Amino acid sequence: MQAVRLYRYGGPEVLVFEEHVPDPPMNGDAVMIETVAASVNPIDWKVRSGARQKDFPLLLPAILGRDVSGVVSAVGGNVRHVKPGDRVLAMGDATYAEKVVIGGSLVTHAPDGLDLADAAAIPLISLTGDQLVRHATAVTKGQTLVVSGAIGSVGRAAVHTALKLGVRVIAAVRARQVDAARQLNVPEVLAIDDDAAIAGLPPLDAVADTVGGEAAVKLLAKVKPGGSFGFASVLPAGAADAHPSVKVTRVFARPDPSKVREFADDVRDGKFALPIGHRLPLRDAAHAHVLGERGGVGKIILLVRPAGG
Ligand SMILES: NC(=O)c1ccc[n+]([C@@H]2O[C@H](COP(=O)([O-])OP(=O)(O)OC[C@H]3O[C@@H](n4cnc5c(N)ncnc54)[C@H](OP(=O)(O)O)[C@@H]3O)[C@@H](O)[C@H]2O)c1
């Protein structure tokens, strides 16, 4: 099969498009998906560079990619709810490839009417944003939650979940992103780079942070005692220890196919906007990483084969 592999850690150039990579092995609990598209996530370039070797060591040569959309080509003997020919969507591994094998219980059907290629943008960011709000912050109806990086992909998913829960959302974004953030239909938008605006925040019930670094530390300081701070990225060392009265929790996205389907339905129905910045062929994965690492682009889709082709 065609796939993009890396043989060593490094810059985008270590991603090599290959025509003859062995198919992934099947088993009785798995499905094989003929990939229509994968999407690019920040974790892909963090793993590629070697920056996350400790948490995500690779067995080289390796195939990156956490999201897949496509058509089922084979099912293991124990799989009942999908069959060959079904259009599916999943969070998985090694998805920069023509064929992806994944546990049958982890895939969900793509809703009719949803573009299958763009649907590859949905799984990882939706699960992360949703679990960041529901589990890491555990915020409840009527409470006040700041979502940082709110117009990023995980940030949008976090805002979407929080609004569904009836939470009062404050979207925190770069100053130049404030106008875009107003489109999120949240009651309040603030610029993270504006120290006076941060200082003027009321004591917060919770923060759902997707940006990490010093911006996250400034927001952590605004959480009230007993409040919660959930984060998806990396906090500076010691940041959590400085606020012992705040429950600080890192999210690691876990599979939840029914939640992926819920977000997919909301995208199809126009209730959840997930902008696609670029659609590139799989062989251009290295360029996709260059674009992604520059930031500010929205989701990047790697097209593997035409939907329905
Ligand atoms: N733990 C998990 O399971 C998990 C899963 C998925 C993602 N993540 C992590 O979550 C983070 C967000 O992922 P994503 O897919 O949402 O990325 P994304 O779509 O690029 O969104 C990130 C957003 O944050 C903004 N941003 C970055 N640094 C900022 C700062 N210092 N101040 C204000 N805004 C800032 C970005 O603006 P610009 O584009 O202008 O930089 C962008 O709008 C990444 O670190 C990713 O690795 C974790």
The ligand as a Gaussian input file, in Angstrom:
#p B3LYP/6-31G(d) Opt

LIG

0 1
 N       -3.775000      15.660000      25.082000
 C       -4.432000      15.287000      23.984000
 O       -5.059000      14.205000      23.928000
 C       -4.427000      16.214000      22.821000
 C       -5.169000      15.891000      21.672000
 C       -5.217000      16.820000      20.633000
 C       -4.489000      18.002000      20.743000
 N       -3.748000      18.242000      21.840000
 C       -2.961000      19.466000      21.956000
 O       -3.870000      20.564000      22.042000
 C       -3.259000      21.710000      21.470000
 C       -4.217000      22.356000      20.458000
 O       -4.409000      21.473000      19.365000
 P       -5.298000      21.955000      18.119000
 O       -5.445000      20.799000      17.225000
 O       -6.492000      22.679000      18.599000
 O       -4.312000      23.034000      17.450000
 P       -4.738000      24.332000      16.598000
 O       -5.930000      24.000000      15.761000
 O       -3.501000      24.803000      15.946000
 O       -5.224000      25.378000      17.682000
 C       -4.374000      26.008000      18.591000
 C       -4.906000      27.414000      18.789000
 O       -4.243000      28.022000      19.886000
 C       -3.688000      29.256000      19.440000
 N       -2.490000      29.546000      20.245000
 C       -1.332000      28.862000      20.263000
 N       -0.471000      29.430000      21.149000
 C       -1.132000      30.489000      21.689000
 C       -0.795000      31.461000      22.668000
 N        0.408000      31.466000      23.250000
 N       -1.710000      32.406000      22.980000
 C       -2.937000      32.385000      22.395000
 N       -3.317000      31.494000      21.475000
 C       -2.426000      30.551000      21.118000
 C       -3.393000      29.046000      17.996000
 O       -3.234000      30.268000      17.305000
 P       -2.182000      30.302000      16.061000
 O       -2.700000      29.320000      15.073000
 O       -2.232000      31.705000      15.621000
 O       -0.859000      29.892000      16.645000
 C       -4.636000      28.283000      17.558000
 O       -5.736000      29.139000      17.366000
 C       -1.939000      21.243000      20.858000
 O       -0.880000      21.509000      21.762000
 C       -2.123000      19.754000      20.727000
 O       -0.912000      19.027000      20.722000
 C       -3.703000      17.377000      22.887000

